[in-house]
Amino acid sequence: MVQRRAARFIKSNYSREPGTVTTLLEELNLTPLETRRKIARILLFHKAIREKVAIPIPSHILKPRRTSRLHQPNTKRYPRDHRAKVCVWADLTVDDVDRISESLNSDHVRQVLADIFHLDDFRTNIKTGIVMDLYFYTIMFARENNFNREKTSAVFSIVKKTHEVCIETPFGNVDQTFNYFKEMVLCHAVNRPPHSIELFNADEVRKITEYTVNTYFRHFKMYKYAFTPLVRLDLSLSYVGLPVTPPPSEADETSPPEDEVPPEQTTEPTEGGDNYRTTKNS
């Protein structure tokens, strides 16, 4: 019924003649609502699994641990500019921030972060441990400055997305990363909806900038070294216009080199009188 009414509205044909709606549906070739609902449910499930929407996933649904070939990161990606956008509740939901706020010690905070971002091996894996330290000290920074839940989620996402831009390419991209960080901060400090919101004041913007510069960008090359592959340059030179060196002949191979000096020959008299014996001094 819904599609039949939609077909009349699209075609602006409200005739009551028999077969009118059927003809309109055949002309429009609309996807059945049943199929569209299935596609919508699959897309929503995919976004929830990939943590693109703030929907809690039941414990019996396991998230993918291995990325497919199509979703593997491109290790040869060159530096590029990124567009900043508002990221409140993008990585830490309201429930996640509440769980972190209820943690009384640093070990419990780390464990909560490990549960949220699947960093279970942060005590044994070096890379995971570095990421854990980055997330943990960002939360501690938000606590020290008495940020509310929205500000804590926003500053956490700013630092996390800045790190993701840094390690997306093995080539140097400090300028692109810092420009992206500045735009991310401005997206949460200027009231210009829907492009930006006024979440941080001027003093908080200064504190966030100083903290990120003194902690993350001061160790930018360390993060780049730890999370990106080493780039090796294989250089080969070819000269155009030079004569081709001829291959060595058999005579050249048997003849001694010019630098080699022939052994000296000396003559010694024999006991018979005028006969002499020739010897070589090697």
C-alpha positions in Angstrom: 0.0 0.0 0.0 2.8 2.4 0.8 4.6 1.9 -2.5 1.4 2.2 -4.4 0.7 5.6 -2.9 4.4 6.5 -3.4 4.1 5.6 -7.1 1.1 7.9 -7.5 2.9 10.7 -5.7 6.1 10.3 -7.8 4.3 10.2 -11.1 1.6 12.7 -10.0 -1.0 10.3 -11.4 -4.1 9.9 -9.3 -6.3 8.3 -11.9 -8.7 5.6 -10.7 -8.7 3.6 -13.8 -7.9 -0.1 -13.3 -4.2 -1.0 -13.8 -2.9 2.5 -13.4 -0.9 1.8 -10.2 0.4 -1.5 -11.6 1.7 0.3 -14.7 3.3 3.0 -12.5 5.1 0.4 -10.4 6.4 -1.3 -13.5 7.7 1.9 -14.9 9.4 3.0 -11.6 10.8 -0.5 -10.9 10.9 0.3 -7.2 12.7 -2.1 -4.8 10.2 -4.0 -2.6 9.9 -2.7 0.9 10.7 -6.1 2.3 14.1 -6.1 0.5 14.8 -2.5 1.6 14.1 -3.4 5.2 16.5 -6.3 5.1 19.2 -4.1 3.5 18.7 -1.4 6.2 19.0 -4.0 9.0 22.2 -5.4 7.5 23.7 -1.9 7.1 22.8 -1.0 10.7 24.3 -4.3 12.0 27.5 -3.6 10.0 27.8 -0.1 11.5 27.2 -1.4 15.0 29.9 -4.1 14.5 32.4 -1.5 13.2 31.4 0.9 16.0 30.1 3.5 13.6 27.0 4.0 15.7 26.4 4.1 19.4 24.6 0.7 19.6 25.7 -1.8 22.3 26.6 -5.2 20.9 25.5 -8.3 22.9 28.3 -10.4 24.4 27.4 -13.4 22.3 28.2 -11.6 19.0 31.9 -11.7 18.4 33.5 -8.7 16.6 35.8 -9.5 13.6 39.5 -9.8 14.6 40.9 -10.1 11.1 40.3 -7.6 8.4 39.5 -8.7 4.9 41.7 -8.0 1.9 39.5 -5.1 0.8 39.8 -3.4 4.3 43.5 -3.9 4.8 45.3 -0.6 5.4 47.3 0.7 2.4 50.9 0.8 3.5 51.9 2.8 0.4 49.4 5.6 1.0 50.9 9.0 0.5 50.2 11.9 2.9 46.9 13.6 2.3 44.6 16.2 3.9 41.6 15.2 6.0 38.4 16.9 6.7 37.5 17.5 10.3 34.1 17.0 11.7 32.3 16.9 15.1 33.2 13.7 16.9 31.3 13.8 20.2 30.3 10.3 21.2 32.2 8.9 18.2 34.6 6.7 20.1 33.4 6.9 23.7 29.7 6.6 24.3 27.8 7.9 27.4 28.0 4.5 29.0 31.7 4.2 28.3 32.4 7.5 29.9 30.3 6.6 32.9 32.2 3.3 33.3 35.5 5.2 33.2 34.3 7.8 35.6 33.3 5.1 38.1 36.8 3.6 38.0 38.7 4.4 41.2 42.3 3.5 40.2 44.4 3.5 37.1 44.4 -0.3 36.7 40.7 -0.3 36.5 40.6 2.5 34.0 43.1 0.6 31.8 41.0 -2.5 32.0 37.8 -0.6 31.0 39.7 0.9 28.0 40.9 -2.6 27.1 37.3 -3.9 27.1 36.0 -1.0 25.0 38.7 -1.0 22.3 39.7 -4.7 22.5 43.2 -4.1 23.8 43.4 -7.2 25.9 47.1 -7.9 25.2 48.3 -4.4 26.2 50.6 -5.9 28.8 52.5 -8.1 26.4 52.1 -6.4 23.0 54.3 -3.3 22.6 52.1 -1.6 20.0 48.9 -2.3 22.0 50.7 -1.0 25.1 51.6 2.3 23.4 48.0 2.8 22.3 46.8 2.0 25.8 49.1 4.6 27.3 47.9 7.2 24.8 44.3 6.6 25.6 44.9 6.3 29.4 46.8 9.6 29.7 44.2 11.4 27.6 41.5 10.3 30.1 43.7 11.5 32.9 44.1 14.8 31.2 40.4 15.2 31.0 40.0 14.3 34.6 42.6 16.8 35.8 40.8 19.6 34.0 37.3 18.5 35.2 35.8 17.9 31.8 32.3 16.7 31.7 31.2 13.7 29.7 30.8 15.5 26.4 34.2 17.2 26.6 35.9 14.0 27.7 34.5 12.1 24.7 35.4 14.9 22.3 39.0 15.3 23.5 39.5 11.6 23.5 38.3 11.3 19.9 40.4 14.3 18.8 43.6 12.6 20.1 42.6 9.1 18.8 41.8 10.4 15.3 44.9 12.5 15.2 46.9 9.3 15.9 45.1 7.4 13.2 46.0 10.1 10.7 49.6 10.0 11.8 50.0 6.2 11.3 48.0 5.8 8.1 51.2 6.3 5.9 54.8 5.5 6.5 55.8 8.8 4.8 56.2 12.1 6.7 52.9 13.8 7.3 53.4 15.9 10.4 52.1 19.0 8.6 48.9 17.3 7.5 48.4 15.7 11.0 48.8 19.0 12.8 46.5 20.8 10.5 43.9 18.1 11.0 44.3 18.4 14.8 43.8 22.1 14.7 40.7 21.8 12.6 39.3 19.1 14.9 39.8 21.4 17.9 38.1 24.3 16.1 35.2 22.0 15.2 34.5 21.8 18.9 35.2 25.5 19.8 33.2 27.6 17.3 29.4 27.7 17.3 28.6 27.1 13.6 26.2 24.2 13.4 26.1 21.7 11.8 29.8 22.1 10.9 31.1 22.9 14.4 29.8 23.3 17.9 30.9 25.5 20.8 32.0 22.8 23.3 35.4 24.1 24.6 36.1 27.7 25.6 39.3 29.5 24.8 41.2 28.4 27.9 40.3 24.8 27.3 41.4 25.0 23.7 44.8 26.3 24.9 45.1 23.5 27.4 44.2 20.8 24.8 46.6 22.2 22.3 49.5 22.4 24.8 48.8 18.9 26.1 48.7 17.4 22.6 51.8 19.3 21.4 53.9 18.5 24.4 52.9 14.8 24.6 52.0 13.5 21.1 53.6 15.8 18.6 56.8 15.9 20.6 57.1 12.1 20.1 55.6 12.1 16.6 58.5 10.3 15.0 58.4 7.6 17.8 54.7 6.9 16.9 55.6 6.8 13.2 58.5 4.4 13.8 56.4 2.1 16.0 53.3 1.8 13.9 54.4 2.2 10.2 56.6 0.0 8.1 60.1 1.0 7.2 60.4 2.6 3.7 63.4 1.4 1.8 64.6 3.2 -1.4 66.2 1.0 -4.1 68.0 3.4 -6.5 69.3 2.4 -10.0 71.0 4.7 -12.5 71.0 4.3 -16.2 73.0 6.6 -18.5 71.7 7.5 -22.0 74.1 8.2 -24.8 77.2 6.4 -23.5 78.8 3.7 -25.7 78.2 0.1 -24.7 81.1 -1.6 -23.1 82.2 -4.6 -25.3 82.2 -8.0 -23.7 85.7 -9.4 -22.8 87.3 -11.7 -25.5 89.3 -14.9 -25.0 92.6 -13.0 -25.6 91.8 -10.5 -23.0 91.1 -13.3 -20.5 94.4 -15.1 -21.1 96.7 -12.1 -21.3 98.1 -10.9 -18.0 96.9 -7.6 -16.6 98.9 -4.5 -17.5 99.6 -3.8 -13.8 101.2 -7.3 -13.3 105.0 -7.1 -13.6 106.7 -10.2 -15.3 109.1 -12.1 -13.1 112.8 -11.1 -13.3 115.2 -13.4 -15.0 118.8 -13.9 -13.8 121.6 -15.9 -15.2 124.0 -17.9 -13.1 127.3 -19.5 -14.3 127.5 -23.4 -14.1 130.5 -25.5 -13.1 131.4 -26.3 -16.7 132.8 -22.9 -17.6 131.0 -20.7 -20.1 127.6 -22.4 -19.7 125.0 -20.4 -17.9 121.7 -21.4 -16.3 118.7 -19.1 -16.5 116.4 -18.8 -13.4 113.2 -16.9 -12.6 112.8 -14.9 -9.5 109.2 -14.9 -8.5 
